[in-house]
Amino acid sequence: MRLLAGATTIAACLFAAHLATASGLVSASDISVRAPAVEKQSVPRKPGGAGAPQRGNDTCRWARDNECDDPDIGTGACTMGTDYSDCRHLREGENDSCRFARDGECDEPNFGTGACTQGTDRTDCGEISWMRNQNDSCATAFNNVCEDGPGGRCAPRTDRSDCRGRTRPTSINDHFFGRDDRILVNTNETPWRFVGRLHMDGGATCTATLIAPNVVVTAAHCLHPSGSLNAAGSFEASGGQNARITAYLIDQQFNYQRFAGSDDIDGLDWALLRLDQPLGDTLGYAGVHNLTGQGGRTALATDLMQAGYSWDTGDHLSGNLRCRMATVYPDNTFAHECDTTRGDSGSSFLVRSGQGFNVIGVDSSFRSNPNGPFLYIAVSAAGFAARVPDFVAGRTGTRVGGLGVGGKPGVGAGNPTPVRPRR
């Protein structure tokens, strides 16, 4: 129930700027694709304050992390009364005591930056305070029936969309374009059974997709849970099957610190991972297709599907059945309008291909946009499709904890000190 910093809490979104085709960009406005108007407030985190002086009981392991975890008014991750400092402002009365209060940006956890303790940024968070400590983690979420609380099938505050509606304020720190259109997908069906969760040994989690019997694709930053490269981990398919990561391939030019601090190498944020079990022989797997290589107009007009392990849907795979790209960029990236949020990092965008499905990109990062909403970015398969056959055949890649093909050191082993990911 905890939100971890790093790749665990990275999300995605879209933008609607209109750029000339002479610059190499194709805008959704050129072909009348719906242009979302919602901004995701996912800016670099401010330093967390020390919080209130310690009084009462803060014995929970999650105490003093700015988020109330008592079961009656918080997340329920703590025993009642053991998260005093994080919960006291909700109990005693909300206020603007945070150092970042009244700056026009909500700084409470989850739907804000997380720099303030819950209940101490009242003015800035007023519009979204109703969403505090609510989610859609119930197994029957998104079924249009409110089942929250006593007598219902859901635990309190776990059936948010069905009970409170799908409208989302523009100031939310998530990417829903004013409305959350996700559903919980059936993991017994294709293409969702190809999708799974990465559990990195460094502590991060991301979403990944089978593209061969023993190969998955995800985002490169997911392999940097502490800022430096560590590809050790496992893949858990949506049906529960598990396999360990034995080798990986990322672009030699990918540098985590550079990625986290600029937009220069967004198109390199992809990773191929080899598994020790051919899960795809049983579950099936998607192909890989360079859709943006067919031209911007074709790409923008194509219906996409996406699913990931969003932070607010618990252990359930949530997804989009029909959404679109919005802008195709010349650096092997595109912006999209699929409803995604933190935890979807590395998830694939899929298209139908005959009787099967192809991965055409993976969820990556956001870009600042001074004249409008943040731009939420995916890496096109144009950046990695040509690398897939050799990796699947075992001709390329670096063994986890070892040398690459030909005895060369693993790529990225010298990446710099940790910095906060941009997604």
VORO-515662 format. One record per residue: x, y, z of N, C-alpha, C in turn. Coordinates in steps of 0.05 Angstrom, whole numbers, plus 5000, padded with zeros to 4 digits. Atoms other than C-alpha are relative to their C-alpha. Layout:
<pts>
XYZXYZXYZ ...
</pts>
This chain:
<pts>
501649765000500050005000501750255000 498249784999506150445001500850094972 499049905025508350894944503050055003 497149984998515850824933501050214980 498749815018520251364903501549844979 498550135021523751194838498249894979 501550115023521350754782497249905009 502650094990515550504826497950224996 501949794999512251184824500050174975 499849845024513251394752497649964983 502550025015507451544706500250114972 499949905028505351794637497750184995 502249825008500952304601500450104972 500149905027499952734540500350304999 500249715003500353434512498550064975 501649935023496553824460501150254985 498849775014501454334431499949954970 500250025029501054484357502750094988 497449945010507754444321500049954970 500050025030509354534247501249754991 498950245012510653934204502850044989 497449945009516754284179502149935021 498150064978519954154247500349705004 499850294998518953404237497949895019 502050094981513053364286497349994986 502850025010505853144271498250035024 501749964977500553414318497349874996 502750125002493953084334498150204989 501849805010490653744316499949994969 499950015030492653624243497949814989 502050195010487653044238497649985019 502349974983482553264290499849775021 500150184978484552764343499450155025 500849864976481652944411502650095015 497749894986486553394448499350045029 500649974971486253294524501150265010 499349734990486653924565500749995029 499550034971488653654633503049995005 497249994993495253794666500649815023 499050174978498953284708502250155015 498049844985502753644763502149815011 497950184992508753184764502750134997 497649845002514353674775502149885020 498050104981520953534811499250055029 500949984972519653404885501650215015 498749824982521053934935501149845023 499050154977525153724996497949975021 502050054979520753405048500750155026 499549864975519953805112500449805023 499650174977521653525180497449915013 502550084989514353495197499650115028 500649904973511253625265501949885020 498350114978515253535329498849735008 501050274994514752805349498650005028 501650034976509252725400498149774995 501750235004504752135412501549764990 498950255008505951465380500750004970 499150025028510051425316501649754996 498550255001512150705322499649844974 500350145025509550485254502450044982 497749985018514950345203499750224979 500649795020511450845157499550275012 500549754986510951395209501950224989 498549765008513352105191500949994971 499449995029513151995115498150194986 501949805010507852545107497349894993 502650125007502252055092498849855024 501450134978497151845144499449714994 500450295005497051085151498349875021 501850124981492250985209497649884984 502150145016486550515186497450154997 502749875002480550965200500050234981 500049775017482651585162502350004980 497750025018489051365126500049754983 499750225018491750815083499549735013 500450254986491150275136502649845002 497450154999498550085130501149985028 499150004972499550225205497749915019 501950064979496149985268498950275011 501349764990491250495296501750145021 498649834980494751065332503049994999 497150025001501850895310501250184979 498949815020502551435256499150285007 501149764988501052035300500750254984 499249755013505152575265498850044973 501149985027502652425196496950045000 503049994999495252385218498950235016 501149824979494752925271498650244987 501349775012492953495223497249934989 502650085010487253095193498149975024 501750034977484652955263499450265014 500349764984485753635295499150244983 500849785017484054065235502150074979 498249945022487154195167500950305001 498949734999491554815159501950044978 498049935020496755155117502750035013 497549984985502755025163502449904984 497750095016507054705109501650244989 498349785011512855135085499350064971 500749965028510255045014497050064996 502849945002503055225029499650264985 500849765015499555744986501950084978 498349955023504355674928498749924974 501550075024498955454880500349714991 499650285007501054724880499549825024 500550194978498454154922502549835006 497550144992504253854961499549775019 500550244983500753305000500549754983 499350245014502352574982497949904980 501650145020499552164924499050174977 501049835022495852694885501350274998 498449765001500753244900503049925000 497250065002508353284904501049835023 499150154977508852954973501950145018 498149844984513053515003498850085027 501449914975507853675058498649765013 501650194985504653265112497050034993 502949985006497353095098498650195019 501649814984492753645122501450265005 498649764995498054195121500350184976 499949835024497054475051497150034990 502949995004489554605056499250164976 500949825022488855185008500749894973 499250105026492854874951498749734993 501050275005489854174959497049995002 502950004995482654384971498449864978 501650115022480154184902500249694999 499750295002482853474908500149865027 499950124974482453354982498149775003 501950224998476452894972501249744991 498850245010481052404937502149885019 498050084982485652344996499549715011 500150274989487051615016497649844989 501950165014482051344966501349894975 498950125025483650874908498049814988 501750195015480750354861501249725002 498750264997484249744890498149775005 502050224996477749344901500049834975 500050195022477248724858497750054980 502349945018470648984829499950294993 499949725008472949694816499350044971 500649935028470650034752497749844989 502350155011464249614747497450175002 502249814999459750234756498049945023 501750054976456849964822501650075025 498649924976458850294887499749775021 500050224981460849734935501950065023 498149924980464950124985498850005028 500949974973464350065060498349785011 501650204986459749685108497949884981 502050145016455549165072500849974971 499250025027459349255007502249794996 498050205006464348794973502850115002 497449865000469949304978500750105028 499149874975474049545037499550304998 500449715002472850275055502050144984 498449825016475550775006501649864978 498650145021477550254954498449974974 501750015024471950354903499450284990 500249715005473251084887498450084975 501349925024471051134815497149934998 502850095000464650744824498350165019 501549864979462651134886500150304997 499749715001465251834871500050114972 500049915028465251854795502850004988 497550015014470651864743501250274992 498949735006471552614736502450055018 497649944985478452834757500850294996 499349715002480653554773502650034984 497749955017485853874729502650015016 497649984983490653954788501049745011 499250264989491153214802502849924991 497350095007498152904803499849724988 500450245016495852364755499250084972 500449945029494452304681497449884991 502650115008487052224668498450204982 501349815018485352834624497250085008 502649924990479453024668498149785005 501750234996476452334668501749744999 498650264999479051644687498349794985 501550195016476951154633501249725001 498850264998480950554656497949795008 501550234990478049864670502049805012 498450224992480649254705499849794979 500150185023482648784649500149715009 500150294994481748034646502749884993 497350095005488647744655500149714988 500150265014486447074626499850034970 500449955028485447404559502550134988 497949855014490347644506498950284994 497150014996493848114504500950025030 499349934972493448214580501649785014 498450214987496347534598503050024992 497249965007502747764563501450205020 499049784984503448324614500649915029 499350074973506748274682501450225015 498749804983510248634738502949925005 497250044993517748714747500450065029 499249954972520348644818503050015000 497149975001527348924817501249965028 498850064974532048694872500750265015 499549744987533649424885497650135012 502449904986526549534908497950124982 502049885018523049834847498249804987 501850175016517049554810499250164975 500949885025515049694738498249794986 501650175017510649384684501749914976 498550105023513448954628498249814984 501750165018510748544569501749794985 498750225015512747874538499950064970 499849975029515247954466501449764987 498950255009518347264460499649805023 500450194979517946614500501450085026 498549944975523246864549501250284999 499049725002524047614533497650195006 501949794995520248214560501250274993 499149725005520648954542498950185022 500849814980520249524592501550264996 498549755002523350204606502849975013 497350034989530850274618500350125028 499749894973529950714679499149825022 500950194981526550134713502349835010 497650154992533449804716501950165017 498449824984536050384757498550085026 501749944976532150324823501350195020 498749814982537350714862501750204985 498649815016540051134805502349884984 497950145015545450644783498849734990 501150235013544450034739500049755018 500350254986541949394773497749854987 502050155015538248914727499049755014 500850244986537448364779497150035009 502849994992530148204791498549774988 501850215011524247784769497650124986 502449935014518247814724497749825009 502450154992511447614750497850054981 502149975019506347494696497450055014 502649924988499247734707498549765012 501350244989497147014719501549885023 498550104977502346914774502549854994 497650145007507846554736502550185004 497749844994514846774755502549904985 497450075012521746794723502050215008 497849824993528447104741501250134975 498749865021531947614697502949894998 497250105003538447314669501750184983 498449835017540647834618498350244992 501449765008538848524593501550144977 498949835021539949004535498850285002 500849725002539549764538501850144981 498349855018542250284491502650095014 497549924987549650424504500150295007 499949724994548151164505498150085023 501949944978542851114560501650065025 498849914975545151484622497850105018 502249944983540451514680499950295010 499949734990542652174708499250204978 500749835022542152504640497049984993 502850045006535352194628498250145021 501649894979532752424696500150305001 499649714998535353134687499450154975 500549865025533653294615498249834982 501650145020529553094553501749894978 498350055022535652954511500049714990 499850285008535452194511497549845006 502550134994528152034523499549764982 500450215019528051594461501649755006 498450234993533151124493499049855025 501050114975528850944553498449744995 501150275005527550214532502049795011 498350224991530249554558498849734992 500750285006529948824536501149835022 499150184978530348294591499549714992 500350295005531647554582499449865026 501050154976528247074631501149725000 499050284998530346394657497949794996 502250185005523546094641498650104975 501549925025519946094572497150035006 502849974993513446354601498250044976 501749945024511146574532499249754986 500950255013510745844509497249935010 502650064988504745784555498150244997 501749774999502146494559499650144973 500049855025503646734489501650255003 498549754999507047384472499450174976 500649815021506448004430502450024981 497949935018510448194369500950285005 499049734998514148854361499850134972 500449875026512349354306500650295002 499349725002514950034287497750164987 502349865011508350394279500650284991 499349735008511251094278501650024975 498550015025515650884221498350004975 501949995023509450844177499150284995 500849735004508651594183498250105023 501549894978505552064234497049974998 503050015003498552074205498949725005 500950274995497951324205500249935030 499750054972500651284276497950135017 501949854984496051824303497149894996 502750095006489951494271499549715010 500250284992491250804301499149985029 500950044973487550564363502049835015 498150134983492050354420498749875024 500850114974491249914481502450005019 497949994980495249944545499049905026 500750084973495249624614502549995017 497750014981499749674675499149975028 500650034971500149584750500150285013 500349734989497850274770500150005030 499749994971499350504841497349995014 502649984986491950614856498149784995 501850235004489149944833501049755013 499050224985492849504881501549804983 498750215015494948834852498649944974 501650055024490048894795501150154976 499149885025491949034723497850184988 501949815011488449654698500950104973 499249935027488249874626498050174985 501549855019485650264568499449834975 500750165023481849914512500250154974 499849845024482150484463500950285006 498949734996486451104463501850064976 498549925024491051474415502650145007 497749814999497751794404499050284995 500749735005497552544402502050154983 497949875015504252764374502349804997 497750165005509952384342502550174997 497649855000516952644354502249864984 497950135016523252534313502149865016 498050134983527152264373499149725009 501150274993523351594373498350015025 501949994978518251834424497350104989 502749885007510852014422498650065026 501849944978505852334468497349864995 502450165003499351964482497850105019 502349924984492452044512498849775016 501050234985491851374547500250075030 500149944971489851424621502049825014 498050154985496051204659500950175024 499149874976499151374726502549865010 497650124989504951194771499749705003 500150295000506650454767499749894972 500250095028505150414692502650024985 497449975013512350564676500949744988 499150245013514950074625497849844986 502250145013508049844604499950054970 500049985030506849724530497550124989 502349925017502350054480499849804978 500450235018499349514437498050064978 501949985022495749474370499449714991 500850265011492048894338501649954974 498650085024495648514284499049724991 501250255007491447984250498649885024 501150144976489847484305501650065025 498349954977495247754350500250295007 499649724991498048394380503050064998 497249905002504348814371500450225020 499149774983508049264420501050214981 499149785017508949944387501550215016 498649814983512050314447499749925029 500150044971513250324522499850265014 500549764985511150824574502650095014 497449914991516851274596500050235019 499449774984516951984623498250244994 501449765007514352694622502050224992 498449765008516953344592498550255009 501249754993515854044616499050144975 501249865022511654504572499150275010 500649744988511855244592497450124991 502449885010505855414549497549835004 502350174996501254864572500649765018 499750234983500454184606502749864995 497750175004506353724617499549814977 500250185022507853274559500849725010 499550274989507452524575500849814977 498550115022512052104534500349705001 499450285003512751394509502249974980 497850065019518651084472498849834978 501050165023516750844402501749754996 498550245007518650144381502150054978 498049925019522550504327502850005012 497449984986528050564379501249735007 499050254991528649824395499249764983 501050235015525049384344502249854986 497850135014531349244304501949855018 498250134981534949024367498849745011 501350234988529848494386500949734990 499350275009531647904340502749905010 497450104991539047874360499949945030 500250054971537247934434498549745006 501650254997531947384429501749764994 498350225008537046944394502449965018 497850024982542147064449502650104990 497549905012547147414404500950275013 499349754987546948064444498950005029 501049984972545748274516502349975020 498150024978549348294583498849835022 501050174978548647754635499750165025 500349864975545948004701502349945018 497750034982551948124746502549904986 497750115014556747914690500750164976 499049875024559748084623498049974977 501750025023556248214558501249814979 499050175022556947824493502750104991 497349925008564247824473501850085024 498549944977566547934545500250295007 500049724994565148674546498550065027 501449944975563148994613497150084995 502849945003555749094625499650304996 500649725006552949744597498850135024 501249844979551450274649501049955028 499150074973555349984706501250245015 498949774987558450664719498250245002 501849774999552251094720500350155027 499549834977552551674769498149965023 501650014975549351794837497150034994 502949995005541851724845498950284998 501649755001537152284824497249914996 502850085001529652294824499149964971 500950055027526651974761497950214992 501949815010522352414717497349884995 502650135003516651914717499449835024 
</pts>
